């Protein structure tokens, strides 16, 4: 196995596979590290879907291996957060609607009427017209 965190000229260099981690997760993890390190992001090359993450500790005595591994942990944390957010988005939306509509009940009636109209319109689109068949007598 190759070194996960490479050390070059006082910098820790990491590689992040964008087929596993989203760019949003990389940005979020990098943002967290702004307090303890200078962060530089770059593409590895055109052939792979990898991002090079360069970390230069602001405190020169910081262990480069440790800061690199901490970055990977933070990256995993934000990847999990983003996937959980997507998975629970419908439940969060329903909770927010319920909270907002409890304050303004007339909006509930309006929303239900709109949902019923949309459902009827969808059913009408899906309904197949009956074709007359010629019967032979």
BELWO-V6538 format. One record per backbone hydrogen bond with DSSP energy under -1.0 kcal/mol. NH is the residue of the N-H (numbers start at 0). CO is the residue of the C=O. Records with the same first field share a line. If there is no record, write none. Layout:
BEGIN
NH = CO, CO
END
This chain:
BEGIN
5 = 12
7 = 10
10 = 7
11 = 54
12 = 5
13 = 52
15 = 50
17 = 48
19 = 16
20 = 16
25 = 21
26 = 22
27 = 23
28 = 24
29 = 25
30 = 26
31 = 27
32 = 28
33 = 30
36 = 32
37 = 55
39 = 53
41 = 51
43 = 49
49 = 47
50 = 15
51 = 41
52 = 13
53 = 39
54 = 11
55 = 37
57 = 35
61 = 58
66 = 62
67 = 63
68 = 64
69 = 65
70 = 66
71 = 67
72 = 68
73 = 69
74 = 70
75 = 71
76 = 72
77 = 73
78 = 74
79 = 75
80 = 76
81 = 77
82 = 78
83 = 79
84 = 80
85 = 81
86 = 82
87 = 83
91 = 87
92 = 88
93 = 89
94 = 90
95 = 91
96 = 92
97 = 93
98 = 94
99 = 95
100 = 96
101 = 97
103 = 99
106 = 103
107 = 104
108 = 104
109 = 105
110 = 106
111 = 107
112 = 108
113 = 109
114 = 110
115 = 111
116 = 112
117 = 113
118 = 114
119 = 115
120 = 116
121 = 117
122 = 118
123 = 119
124 = 120
125 = 121
126 = 122
END
